[in-house]
Amino acid sequence: MNFTYFIFFVVIVIGTLVITHWAAERSRTAHQFYVASGSLSGMQNGMAIAGDFISAASFLGITGLIALYGYDGFLYATGFLISYVILLLLIVEPVHRLGTYSVADVITARFPGNRMRAAVAISGICISVLYMIPQLVASGLLIRLLLGVDFRVAVCIIGVLMTVYVAFGGMLATSWVQIIKTVLLMAGTLLVVFILLSWVNWDVFGLINEAVKQSPHEELYFHPGNLFTHPVEKVSLTLTLILGTSGLPHILIRFLTVKNAKEAWVSAMSASWIIGLFYIMTLILGVGTIALVGSETLIQADASGNLAALLLAETVGGDFLIAFVMAVAFATIIAVVTGLIFAATSSFAHDIYYHLWKKKKVEEKKQLQVARIVAVAIGILSILLSIEMEESNVAFLVSITFAIAASTLFPLLILTFYWKRFNRVGAYTTLLSGFLISILLVVSGPEGIGFLPLSNPGILSIPAGFAGGVIGSFAGKRDDKSYEELFLKLYGDKQEAVSHD
């Protein structure tokens, strides 16, 4: 165990625990616990969204994929970034106006009822848990390198810490952990970029030429086809990443923590700028890694490329810089996993326990107690699902989660907000068809039984989700009244709702 690494680790843990203690004193009501009483400004919430969204897969996995595969690796970054345009234009304002504490609140604004709430809540919980797996895998690799402990022990350490943050601090602690993480991440990444460029005397073209020489793909390093040999695979991945963000519960509920729709819009705009700048820096880091570290060293350290950013920091800055980068990566994992555990916890405690089980007849103190118990249970479940995934590339695992989110909650939200003919039956068939087709294609793909050659199923599963909604809507009874009532809730004026239609 390197003492410098350990000190950075301890500082991050103590700092986040202090934030959690501070937030726990201010999370004594459901409104405070679930949405921080709507107290965040648009800029603060935008930083928290960026902290929630820029995951360990981005910082570790994408940097590695760019280093190993060049052009194809950067497709992940561009897909993640463009996704915020869709989110900003189509999703942000309706979610803020209709939601209270969860995504199920948004959907039941048009289709009220316990069954609908349960279907949406269960979908959200499944997506959140699946997304937690690659984050915990990345955390296990990082803590193993940082503290020299076994991968399984490392996953347990990070899982326990995340559960404590959510159970005691609620959304307020989650938000401020994410904000601080964003500051550390942007500052740390920028520092490594500057040191890297100074290392090569700011000769960017020389760095690029060296990357081409060191890459196993040589002159084809900046050409498509190194990772995805078929154009359909590229289209499928890009489509999945662009649309998947709008179906991630832990991102959607972030727009409920501001006081009005304008602040929600500012949140999305500021998050987009932060995320865009970050992915530009990952491109530089990926190219720098293959140029200075070399493909053989990178693959020998970790064939999936997850340690690329750390190996680069070690090369250009030694122990102190790699310790700082590890601390940043650790803070990244803390922020994202905390957000995911919170999203799953709020869905279960608010939607299933409070609405379905207790029919809103439960004391607030008891509701918060159950939320904290659920946080512990979800944390344990995520740890158990993650401990055997050591050899998987975290960016690929994230893309699978995005496929499910893009095929279920995204079409459900779009059809709910923008299609008058959409009805309750269509909502159920959207979720069911999107989820089943996604799982079937993943199991049949190269990472499963190998029956199908398609690694990214979005090009088939996303249309399946929409098709399921369309077929179900025409099979069910037409209900235009629900659409009109929805727009009255959104705009507050019947004439405006009619003209919008």
Steps between C-alpha positions, in 0.01 A plus 500: 500500500638838395471750788431795266210312338360413842508863620303619196248220553451591866458872421224426246320266739516741794389793286196318363405370844509856635266607218270209581487595869420862408228390256349250745422788737302663218321191363229450759197522268409313182532820293848560637608136463374444145558835321704711747192725537561630145777715644768465229562774244512416130881519489540291817260242363681501165827421677324226696355357177847497344630328813217249477549439129879494452554154635796279566426350158564841348814585693657154493324296232471755220856624544612139463282438196635811327855388580443150362261564211529869408201623298261225611579562866408867468153403372405436862590855599317666211189292563492594868539869417237523225252325728465819701360683198209253490458526874499880490255536212247227576519378858617757756202735527220238508688293759549800727140620470341157554737327741505509878756247622537233229458412130182309586348830619553636149328212319210471748424867439342374177423140594416494873479169681703263712573250223649766275705639788629152583599427138696823462659470844618142440644600161689787661636282778623237250677763287661661806629169635634394158682833467652460846680181396758663265555780751579250775720300262702814430515576871629151573781537247590842637498411870694181425771712340475770767504288815632167373191308615307224325249609232203359692604677819540824305147473357364443850684806636361735236152349520480548875619860479246589230220345700591708805493822297151434365347352813597791722545801272224461239491717188678793665810294580479331159488838323793657682715189464429524125577874485833458680579200280443714188741766624765239582447311175525803272798643689679165515440412136611846387816468712591168338433644153730797566776280643465264202526785248796655681663155507499502117592873483146587380568320174146369440575370151805319629285338768249388237774355279646310793155363586463368147842332521431339838150383414461137387274640225774740379376727217143383557494628860287805415281307256175316581495122520753421775235411758183476294557323172143546373328837439179371661689456827613863494152630424350282772748616764459868410120476501507323836724756666315801358155381611597302809579800720138614486394168653740496796303553824792646696539773234128572467437550871776761512263741324268482802752663735462854360217743566369566147519394135744780412752373756450147366588627151808681637596172669499310172687775314779533757532121526535479120793744497679324785450157345612624157825644634568184694465272197734719298758445775441121497592501131832665582562260787422195287735608222766591756475160666562301185784736400690505831396177675469277194246234411701208640536653846135605505370157397735325741372711790134454404385356167171693516682834522339617824833610652607725211457834681685373806792362300531829314502696827770270635711550188488880488469585871612215720344386828350833607314558172372145476380526860313820416346346188395196704337730751311672217392166357393386846294819545348433157389154606366633831284758324352272235433197718347725767265646238403154375435359845293808579291465181423136575431577865258784426312286244448221752433707811284767335322306226474143628496542879328837544252492208434131434555327831388761754257694272658829619396417858833496679687743722780695336749375757416140411527575128853637546595200713386262228691702236820455698441125539434470126826686426688235699321215321570644153863561591542136605329375183726711279812373675395138450434558129835674445760282669531254208526760220868585540605432139227700325559841342289747695417711193344196330295419810372857503395477135282197583327695776448790262337262249243392757434858612467621139258217419271536801481828692604723209220392261258498793580863580492616136170329423348620828594863438448531125246246364129557554400145400733343756313320778548286808528172305765657278698608806513144633594350162772762453673397821448128444609482136799730544630314805448147370651568156801675658570210735445242227743673263764547772480131599516396134791732418879448506522559877228236555445175313637647175196421285480855360800713391351830630673622819287815532131409464357853496438512125245220547381541859423876484262467201352195677417719802329761283325233291371333814353831613335567162351149470378503859342842458301395194400174670373686808219748545562856380534749786546856375390640836823390668700693240298818549530474878876450468544824307280686743745390770792609284370833374207585725290631211258290301527711183880469503473126542261472203719719278807294595316188382 
